């Protein structure tokens, strides 16, 4: 993944409860002040080509593989995000991946969208593949959704990418929708007792959520209020973020340090 070095003053998402756990894995965060634009590499695919593919020969399914275990199922398989041993093709940005060079992108969601675009209208051995993942997060479920429903994913490609970037990189896109979708997905996942159950519950709901996101304040409203409150604390100086040696950060609150 390409890491973006930012001034420490532009790291407000660090202090937000919703995103605090993700910070430990992704020390360089982006704020609304530095929006993520559309990918310069991911080709946009004509929907007509994807309709021909999805309406014709594509018949993929999803199977969750617990972290550290190997996929031992029959037939062709694709690892969408994460790293699942034993799969036929990797479409993931995880360290140590073997994603083919022609599909490489920053996010696994972008990689899967690129795979769709480059194979639209073609018959491939992956048309009936089993899609696998070994963990649940927004980039993971958007990657899986993109491979299961190429046409719908292409219709909402920038929203999928923005949500995945919010979840994995803590980036705030050109508008609020990516952060809203990431929060909504995490809210839905709270109802599940495991990562596997989260996929089972949420995959069937992603398509509708993409269409009705603005109306689903019940899913993202509380999280967005936390985001706005955190931004306000940075703006008024209640919280100050300083860069220390290496990639570590110090967050200074009004009453002390954290």
Phi and psi in degrees as GROMACS dihedral restraints (atoms count N, CA, C in turn):
[ dihedral_restraints ]
;  ai    aj    ak    al  type     phi  dphi    fc
    3     4     5     6     1   -81.7    20    10
    4     5     6     7     1   126.0    20    10
    6     7     8     9     1   -94.5    20    10
    7     8     9    10     1   138.5    20    10
    9    10    11    12     1  -109.5    20    10
   10    11    12    13     1   115.6    20    10
   12    13    14    15     1   -81.1    20    10
   13    14    15    16     1   124.0    20    10
   15    16    17    18     1  -125.1    20    10
   16    17    18    19     1   151.1    20    10
   18    19    20    21     1   -59.4    20    10
   19    20    21    22     1   141.1    20    10
   21    22    23    24     1   -62.8    20    10
   22    23    24    25     1   -23.0    20    10
   24    25    26    27     1   -69.1    20    10
   25    26    27    28     1   -12.8    20    10
   27    28    29    30     1  -105.5    20    10
   28    29    30    31     1    37.4    20    10
   30    31    32    33     1  -122.3    20    10
   31    32    33    34     1    46.9    20    10
   33    34    35    36     1   -66.4    20    10
   34    35    36    37     1   -28.3    20    10
   36    37    38    39     1   -66.3    20    10
   37    38    39    40     1   -15.2    20    10
   39    40    41    42     1   -57.1    20    10
   40    41    42    43     1   -34.6    20    10
   42    43    44    45     1   -90.2    20    10
   43    44    45    46     1     0.6    20    10
   45    46    47    48     1   -84.6    20    10
   46    47    48    49     1   133.6    20    10
   48    49    50    51     1   -56.6    20    10
   49    50    51    52     1   -39.7    20    10
   51    52    53    54     1   -61.5    20    10
   52    53    54    55     1   -33.1    20    10
   54    55    56    57     1  -111.0    20    10
   55    56    57    58     1     4.7    20    10
   57    58    59    60     1   -62.2    20    10
   58    59    60    61     1   -42.6    20    10
   60    61    62    63     1   -67.1    20    10
   61    62    63    64     1   -32.9    20    10
   63    64    65    66     1   -69.6    20    10
   64    65    66    67     1   -24.2    20    10
   66    67    68    69     1   -60.2    20    10
   67    68    69    70     1   -35.9    20    10
   69    70    71    72     1   -63.1    20    10
   70    71    72    73     1   -28.1    20    10
   72    73    74    75     1   -92.3    20    10
   73    74    75    76     1   -20.4    20    10
   75    76    77    78     1  -132.3    20    10
   76    77    78    79     1    83.6    20    10
   78    79    80    81     1   -69.5    20    10
   79    80    81    82     1   -19.3    20    10
   81    82    83    84     1  -103.2    20    10
   82    83    84    85     1   110.7    20    10
   84    85    86    87     1  -108.3    20    10
   85    86    87    88     1   157.8    20    10
   87    88    89    90     1  -117.8    20    10
   88    89    90    91     1   152.2    20    10
   90    91    92    93     1  -115.7    20    10
   91    92    93    94     1   178.9    20    10
   93    94    95    96     1   -61.6    20    10
   94    95    96    97     1   -22.8    20    10
   96    97    98    99     1   -70.2    20    10
   97    98    99   100     1   -20.3    20    10
   99   100   101   102     1  -125.1    20    10
  100   101   102   103     1    78.8    20    10
  102   103   104   105     1   -69.3    20    10
  103   104   105   106     1   153.1    20    10
  105   106   107   108     1   -89.8    20    10
  106   107   108   109     1   121.7    20    10
  108   109   110   111     1   -86.3    20    10
  109   110   111   112     1   176.2    20    10
  111   112   113   114     1   -58.4    20    10
  112   113   114   115     1   147.9    20    10
  114   115   116   117     1   -60.5    20    10
  115   116   117   118     1   134.2    20    10
  117   118   119   120     1   -79.3    20    10
  118   119   120   121     1   -14.3    20    10
  120   121   122   123     1  -105.5    20    10
  121   122   123   124     1   -34.4    20    10
  123   124   125   126     1   -65.7    20    10
  124   125   126   127     1   117.2    20    10
  126   127   128   129     1   -71.8    20    10
  127   128   129   130     1   140.1    20    10
  129   130   131   132     1   -85.4    20    10
  130   131   132   133     1   127.9    20    10
  132   133   134   135     1   -99.4    20    10
  133   134   135   136     1   137.2    20    10
  135   136   137   138     1   -58.0    20    10
  136   137   138   139     1   129.5    20    10
  138   139   140   141     1   -61.8    20    10
  139   140   141   142     1   -29.4    20    10
  141   142   143   144     1   -60.2    20    10
  142   143   144   145     1   -37.8    20    10
  144   145   146   147     1   -68.3    20    10
  145   146   147   148     1   -39.7    20    10
  147   148   149   150     1   -69.9    20    10
  148   149   150   151     1   -34.9    20    10
  150   151   152   153     1   -62.4    20    10
  151   152   153   154     1   -40.4    20    10
  153   154   155   156     1   -63.8    20    10
  154   155   156   157     1   -37.1    20    10
  156   157   158   159     1   -72.9    20    10
  157   158   159   160     1   -51.9    20    10
  159   160   161   162     1   -70.0    20    10
  160   161   162   163     1   -36.4    20    10
  162   163   164   165     1   -79.3    20    10
  163   164   165   166     1   -10.1    20    10
  165   166   167   168     1  -105.9    20    10
  166   167   168   169     1   -89.8    20    10
  168   169   170   171     1   -99.6    20    10
  169   170   171   172     1   -11.2    20    10
  171   172   173   174     1   -75.8    20    10
  172   173   174   175     1   124.6    20    10
  174   175   176   177     1  -145.4    20    10
  175   176   177   178     1    65.7    20    10
  177   178   179   180     1   -91.6    20    10
  178   179   180   181     1   161.3    20    10
  180   181   182   183     1  -139.7    20    10
  181   182   183   184     1   164.4    20    10
  183   184   185   186     1  -112.9    20    10
  184   185   186   187     1   142.5    20    10
  186   187   188   189     1  -138.6    20    10
  187   188   189   190     1   126.1    20    10
  189   190   191   192     1   -83.7    20    10
  190   191   192   193     1   134.3    20    10
  192   193   194   195     1  -118.7    20    10
  193   194   195   196     1   115.7    20    10
  195   196   197   198     1   -54.1    20    10
  196   197   198   199     1   145.7    20    10
  198   199   200   201     1   -53.7    20    10
  199   200   201   202     1   131.7    20    10
  201   202   203   204     1    90.2    20    10
  202   203   204   205     1   -13.7    20    10
  204   205   206   207     1   -91.5    20    10
  205   206   207   208     1   164.5    20    10
  207   208   209   210     1  -105.9    20    10
  208   209   210   211     1   139.0    20    10
  210   211   212   213     1   -71.3    20    10
  211   212   213   214     1   124.7    20    10
  213   214   215   216     1  -124.1    20    10
  214   215   216   217     1    18.5    20    10
  216   217   218   219     1   -77.2    20    10
  217   218   219   220     1   172.3    20    10
  219   220   221   222     1   -86.3    20    10
  220   221   222   223     1   158.1    20    10
  222   223   224   225     1    79.1    20    10
  223   224   225   226     1  -175.2    20    10
  225   226   227   228     1   -75.6    20    10
  226   227   228   229     1   143.9    20    10
  228   229   230   231     1  -140.1    20    10
  229   230   231   232     1   154.6    20    10
  231   232   233   234     1  -129.4    20    10
  232   233   234   235     1   131.5    20    10
  234   235   236   237     1   -91.1    20    10
  235   236   237   238     1   112.6    20    10
  237   238   239   240     1  -105.5    20    10
  238   239   240   241     1   101.1    20    10
  240   241   242   243     1    71.7    20    10
  241   242   243   244     1   166.6    20    10
  243   244   245   246     1    64.7    20    10
  244   245   246   247     1  -168.8    20    10
  246   247   248   249     1  -138.8    20    10
  247   248   249   250     1   109.1    20    10
  249   250   251   252     1  -113.8    20    10
  250   251   252   253     1   115.0    20    10
  252   253   254   255     1   -66.7    20    10
  253   254   255   256     1   148.0    20    10
  255   256   257   258     1    90.8    20    10
  256   257   258   259     1    -3.2    20    10
  258   259   260   261     1   -84.2    20    10
  259   260   261   262     1   155.8    20    10
  261   262   263   264     1   -74.8    20    10
  262   263   264   265     1   -32.1    20    10
  264   265   266   267     1  -143.2    20    10
  265   266   267   268     1   136.1    20    10
  267   268   269   270     1  -103.7    20    10
  268   269   270   271     1   127.8    20    10
  270   271   272   273     1  -126.2    20    10
  271   272   273   274     1    76.4    20    10
  273   274   275   276     1  -150.1    20    10
  274   275   276   277     1   153.0    20    10
  276   277   278   279     1  -100.2    20    10
  277   278   279   280     1     3.7    20    10
  279   280   281   282     1   -61.4    20    10
  280   281   282   283     1   148.5    20    10
  282   283   284   285     1   -56.9    20    10
  283   284   285   286     1   134.7    20    10
  285   286   287   288     1    86.0    20    10
  286   287   288   289     1     8.8    20    10
  288   289   290   291     1   -69.9    20    10
  289   290   291   292     1   160.1    20    10
  291   292   293   294     1  -118.3    20    10
  292   293   294   295     1    34.2    20    10
  294   295   296   297     1   -60.9    20    10
  295   296   297   298     1   128.9    20    10
  297   298   299   300     1   -54.8    20    10
  298   299   300   301     1   141.7    20    10
  300   301   302   303     1   -54.7    20    10
  301   302   303   304     1   -36.7    20    10
  303   304   305   306     1   -68.7    20    10
  304   305   306   307     1   -13.7    20    10
  306   307   308   309     1  -105.2    20    10
  307   308   309   310     1    -2.1    20    10
  309   310   311   312     1   -59.3    20    10
  310   311   312   313     1   134.7    20    10
  312   313   314   315     1  -151.9    20    10
  313   314   315   316     1   177.7    20    10
  315   316   317   318     1   -69.9    20    10
  316   317   318   319     1   -47.2    20    10
  318   319   320   321     1  -106.4    20    10
  319   320   321   322     1   150.5    20    10
  321   322   323   324     1   -63.1    20    10
  322   323   324   325     1   -35.2    20    10
  324   325   326   327     1   -59.5    20    10
  325   326   327   328     1   -43.9    20    10
  327   328   329   330     1   -63.8    20    10
  328   329   330   331     1   -38.6    20    10
  330   331   332   333     1   -61.4    20    10
  331   332   333   334     1   -45.2    20    10
  333   334   335   336     1   -67.6    20    10
  334   335   336   337     1   -37.7    20    10
  336   337   338   339     1   -64.9    20    10
  337   338   339   340     1   -38.6    20    10
  339   340   341   342     1   -66.0    20    10
  340   341   342   343     1   -41.3    20    10
  342   343   344   345     1   -58.3    20    10
  343   344   345   346     1   -45.6    20    10
  345   346   347   348     1   -58.3    20    10
  346   347   348   349     1   -47.7    20    10
  348   349   350   351     1   -63.6    20    10
  349   350   351   352     1   -40.8    20    10
  351   352   353   354     1   -76.3    20    10
  352   353   354   355     1   -14.6    20    10
  354   355   356   357     1  -117.4    20    10
  355   356   357   358     1     7.9    20    10
  357   358   359   360     1   -61.6    20    10
  358   359   360   361     1   134.8    20    10
  360   361   362   363     1    79.2    20    10
  361   362   363   364     1    -1.6    20    10
  363   364   365   366     1  -105.2    20    10
  364   365   366   367     1   150.7    20    10
  366   367   368   369     1   -93.6    20    10
  367   368   369   370     1   121.8    20    10
  369   370   371   372     1  -127.6    20    10
  370   371   372   373     1   167.1    20    10
  372   373   374   375     1   -71.1    20    10
  373   374   375   376     1    -8.8    20    10
  375   376   377   378     1   -94.6    20    10
  376   377   378   379     1     3.7    20    10
  378   379   380   381     1   -64.1    20    10
  379   380   381   382     1   -29.0    20    10
  381   382   383   384     1  -112.0    20    10
  382   383   384   385     1    24.0    20    10
  384   385   386   387     1   -70.8    20    10
  385   386   387   388     1   153.8    20    10
  387   388   389   390     1   -89.7    20    10
  388   389   390   391     1   126.4    20    10
  390   391   392   393     1   -92.0    20    10
  391   392   393   394     1   130.5    20    10
  393   394   395   396     1  -122.4    20    10
  394   395   396   397     1   157.7    20    10
  396   397   398   399     1  -156.2    20    10
  397   398   399   400     1   158.6    20    10
  399   400   401   402     1  -119.3    20    10
  400   401   402   403     1     8.4    20    10
  402   403   404   405     1  -158.1    20    10
  403   404   405   406     1   163.0    20    10
  405   406   407   408     1  -111.2    20    10
  406   407   408   409     1   127.1    20    10
  408   409   410   411     1  -160.8    20    10
  409   410   411   412     1   177.8    20    10
  411   412   413   414     1   -66.4    20    10
  412   413   414   415     1   -42.9    20    10
  414   415   416   417     1   -61.2    20    10
  415   416   417   418     1   -37.8    20    10
  417   418   419   420     1   -64.2    20    10
  418   419   420   421     1   -49.5    20    10
  420   421   422   423     1   -71.7    20    10
  421   422   423   424     1   -31.8    20    10
  423   424   425   426     1   -68.5    20    10
  424   425   426   427     1   -35.0    20    10
  426   427   428   429     1   -65.1    20    10
  427   428   429   430     1   -47.0    20    10
  429   430   431   432     1   -62.6    20    10
  430   431   432   433     1   -45.6    20    10
  432   433   434   435     1   -59.8    20    10
  433   434   435   436     1   -41.3    20    10
  435   436   437   438     1   -60.2    20    10
  436   437   438   439     1   -37.0    20    10
  438   439   440   441     1   -80.7    20    10
  439   440   441   442     1   -29.8    20    10
  441   442   443   444     1   -78.6    20    10
  442   443   444   445     1   -31.8    20    10
  444   445   446   447     1  -135.8    20    10
  445   446   447   448     1    72.1    20    10
  447   448   449   450     1   -57.0    20    10
  448   449   450   451     1   -40.2    20    10
  450   451   452   453     1   -68.0    20    10
  451   452   453   454     1   -48.8    20    10
  453   454   455   456     1   -62.5    20    10
  454   455   456   457     1   -38.5    20    10
  456   457   458   459     1   -64.2    20    10
  457   458   459   460     1   -40.2    20    10
  459   460   461   462     1   -67.5    20    10
  460   461   462   463     1   -35.3    20    10
  462   463   464   465     1   -61.2    20    10
  463   464   465   466     1   -30.3    20    10
  465   466   467   468     1  -120.9    20    10
  466   467   468   469     1    32.1    20    10
  468   469   470   471     1   -57.6    20    10
  469   470   471   472     1   -43.9    20    10
  471   472   473   474     1   -68.6    20    10
  472   473   474   475     1   -33.0    20    10
  474   475   476   477     1   -69.1    20    10
  475   476   477   478     1   -42.7    20    10
  477   478   479   480     1   -59.8    20    10
  478   479   480   481     1   -45.6    20    10
  480   481   482   483     1   -65.0    20    10
  481   482   483   484     1   -43.2    20    10
  483   484   485   486     1   -63.5    20    10
  484   485   486   487     1   -40.5    20    10
  486   487   488   489     1   -66.9    20    10
  487   488   489   490     1   -42.6    20    10
  489   490   491   492     1   -64.0    20    10
  490   491   492   493     1   -39.0    20    10
  492   493   494   495     1   -67.6    20    10
  493   494   495   496     1   -36.8    20    10
  495   496   497   498     1   -64.2    20    10
  496   497   498   499     1   -41.7    20    10
  498   499   500   501     1   -72.5    20    10
  499   500   501   502     1   -43.9    20    10
  501   502   503   504     1   -88.9    20    10
  502   503   504   505     1   -39.5    20    10
  504   505   506   507     1  -111.4    20    10
  505   506   507   508     1    -3.7    20    10
  507   508   509   510     1    57.9    20    10
  508   509   510   511     1    37.5    20    10
  510   511   512   513     1   -92.3    20    10
  511   512   513   514     1   141.4    20    10
  513   514   515   516     1  -103.2    20    10
  514   515   516   517     1   121.1    20    10
  516   517   518   519     1   -78.1    20    10
  517   518   519   520     1  -161.1    20    10
  519   520   521   522     1   -67.5    20    10
  520   521   522   523     1   -22.2    20    10
  522   523   524   525     1  -142.7    20    10
  523   524   525   526     1  -169.9    20    10
  525   526   527   528     1   -82.9    20    10
  526   527   528   529     1    -9.8    20    10
  528   529   530   531     1   -62.4    20    10
  529   530   531   532     1   -37.3    20    10
  531   532   533   534     1   -64.4    20    10
  532   533   534   535     1   -43.7    20    10
  534   535   536   537     1   -64.8    20    10
  535   536   537   538     1   -41.1    20    10
  537   538   539   540     1   -60.4    20    10
  538   539   540   541     1   -43.7    20    10
  540   541   542   543     1   -67.6    20    10
  541   542   543   544     1   -41.3    20    10
  543   544   545   546     1   -59.5    20    10
  544   545   546   547     1   -45.5    20    10
  546   547   548   549     1   -63.9    20    10
  547   548   549   550     1   -41.2    20    10
  549   550   551   552     1   -62.3    20    10
  550   551   552   553     1   -43.3    20    10
  552   553   554   555     1   -62.6    20    10
  553   554   555   556     1   -44.6    20    10
  555   556   557   558     1   -65.6    20    10
  556   557   558   559     1   -35.5    20    10
  558   559   560   561     1   -63.6    20    10
  559   560   561   562     1   -45.1    20    10
  561   562   563   564     1   -63.2    20    10
  562   563   564   565     1   -35.5    20    10
  564   565   566   567     1   -67.6    20    10
  565   566   567   568     1   -24.6    20    10
  567   568   569   570     1   -62.7    20    10
  568   569   570   571     1   -23.9    20    10
  570   571   572   573     1   -79.2    20    10
  571   572   573   574     1   -13.4    20    10
  573   574   575   576     1   -94.6    20    10
  574   575   576   577     1   150.7    20    10
  576   577   578   579     1   -91.3    20    10
  577   578   579   580     1    -5.4    20    10
  579   580   581   582     1  -159.3    20    10
  580   581   582   583     1   167.3    20    10
  582   583   584   585     1   -62.5    20    10
  583   584   585   586     1   -41.3    20    10
  585   586   587   588     1   -61.9    20    10
  586   587   588   589     1   -43.0    20    10
  588   589   590   591     1   -66.0    20    10
  589   590   591   592     1   -35.4    20    10
  591   592   593   594     1   -61.5    20    10
  592   593   594   595     1   -44.6    20    10
  594   595   596   597     1   -61.3    20    10
  595   596   597   598     1   -44.6    20    10
  597   598   599   600     1   -59.9    20    10
  598   599   600   601     1   -39.3    20    10
  600   601   602   603     1   -79.1    20    10
  601   602   603   604     1   -38.5    20    10
  603   604   605   606     1   -90.9    20    10
  604   605   606   607     1   -35.7    20    10
  606   607   608   609     1   -50.5    20    10
  607   608   609   610     1   -46.0    20    10
  609   610   611   612     1   -67.0    20    10
  610   611   612   613     1   -13.6    20    10
  612   613   614   615     1  -101.9    20    10
  613   614   615   616     1    -9.4    20    10
  615   616   617   618     1   -63.0    20    10
  616   617   618   619     1   -45.6    20    10
  618   619   620   621     1   -56.3    20    10
  619   620   621   622     1   -48.3    20    10
  621   622   623   624     1   -64.8    20    10
  622   623   624   625     1   -39.2    20    10
  624   625   626   627     1   -63.0    20    10
  625   626   627   628     1   -37.3    20    10
  627   628   629   630     1   -62.4    20    10
  628   629   630   631     1   -34.4    20    10
  630   631   632   633     1   -81.7    20    10
  631   632   633   634     1   -27.4    20    10
  633   634   635   636     1  -120.9    20    10
  634   635   636   637     1    19.8    20    10
  636   637   638   639     1   -54.2    20    10
  637   638   639   640     1   -44.7    20    10
  639   640   641   642     1   -59.1    20    10
  640   641   642   643     1   -28.6    20    10
  642   643   644   645     1   -88.0    20    10
  643   644   645   646     1    -5.3    20    10
  645   646   647   648     1  -100.7    20    10
  646   647   648   649     1    50.6    20    10
  648   649   650   651     1   -62.1    20    10
  649   650   651   652     1   -20.0    20    10
  651   652   653   654     1   -64.4    20    10
  652   653   654   655     1   -22.7    20    10
  654   655   656   657     1   -96.8    20    10
  655   656   657   658     1   -37.3    20    10
  657   658   659   660     1  -112.6    20    10
  658   659   660   661     1    -8.1    20    10
  660   661   662   663     1   -59.7    20    10
  661   662   663   664     1   -51.1    20    10
  663   664   665   666     1   -63.5    20    10
  664   665   666   667     1   -42.9    20    10
  666   667   668   669     1   -63.9    20    10
  667   668   669   670     1   -39.7    20    10
  669   670   671   672     1   -67.3    20    10
  670   671   672   673     1   -33.8    20    10
  672   673   674   675     1   -64.7    20    10
  673   674   675   676     1   -39.2    20    10
  675   676   677   678     1   -63.3    20    10
  676   677   678   679     1   -39.9    20    10
  678   679   680   681     1   -61.4    20    10
  679   680   681   682     1   -49.0    20    10
  681   682   683   684     1   -63.6    20    10
  682   683   684   685     1   -38.3    20    10
  684   685   686   687     1   -65.7    20    10
  685   686   687   688     1   -39.3    20    10
  687   688   689   690     1   -65.6    20    10
  688   689   690   691     1   -40.4    20    10
  690   691   692   693     1   -62.0    20    10
  691   692   693   694     1   -40.9    20    10
  693   694   695   696     1   -65.1    20    10
  694   695   696   697     1   -37.5    20    10
  696   697   698   699     1   -65.2    20    10
  697   698   699   700     1   -34.5    20    10
  699   700   701   702     1   -71.9    20    10
  700   701   702   703     1   -43.4    20    10
  702   703   704   705     1   -61.7    20    10
  703   704   705   706     1   -38.3    20    10
  705   706   707   708     1   -91.3    20    10
  706   707   708   709     1     3.8    20    10
  708   709   710   711     1    85.6    20    10
  709   710   711   712     1     3.1    20    10
  711   712   713   714     1   -63.1    20    10
  712   713   714   715     1   -34.8    20    10
  714   715   716   717     1  -123.1    20    10
  715   716   717   718     1   131.8    20    10
  717   718   719   720     1  -124.9    20    10
  718   719   720   721     1   132.3    20    10
  720   721   722   723     1  -108.3    20    10
  721   722   723   724     1   122.8    20    10
  723   724   725   726     1  -114.8    20    10
  724   725   726   727     1   144.7    20    10
  726   727   728   729     1   -87.6    20    10
  727   728   729   730     1   130.4    20    10
  729   730   731   732     1  -102.9    20    10
  730   731   732   733     1  -167.9    20    10
  732   733   734   735     1   -62.5    20    10
  733   734   735   736     1   145.5    20    10
  735   736   737   738     1    66.7    20    10
  736   737   738   739     1  -134.0    20    10
  738   739   740   741     1  -105.1    20    10
  739   740   741   742     1     7.3    20    10
  741   742   743   744     1   -76.6    20    10
  742   743   744   745     1   152.0    20    10
  744   745   746   747     1  -127.1    20    10
  745   746   747   748     1   150.6    20    10
  747   748   749   750     1  -116.9    20    10
  748   749   750   751     1   126.1    20    10
  750   751   752   753     1  -106.4    20    10
  751   752   753   754     1   116.5    20    10
  753   754   755   756     1  -104.0    20    10
  754   755   756   757     1   117.8    20    10
  756   757   758   759     1   -94.7    20    10
  757   758   759   760     1   168.8    20    10
  759   760   761   762     1   -58.9    20    10
  760   761   762   763     1   -35.1    20    10
  762   763   764   765     1   -98.0    20    10
  763   764   765   766     1     5.5    20    10
  765   766   767   768     1   156.6    20    10
  766   767   768   769     1  -152.8    20    10
  768   769   770   771     1  -119.1    20    10
  769   770   771   772     1   156.1    20    10
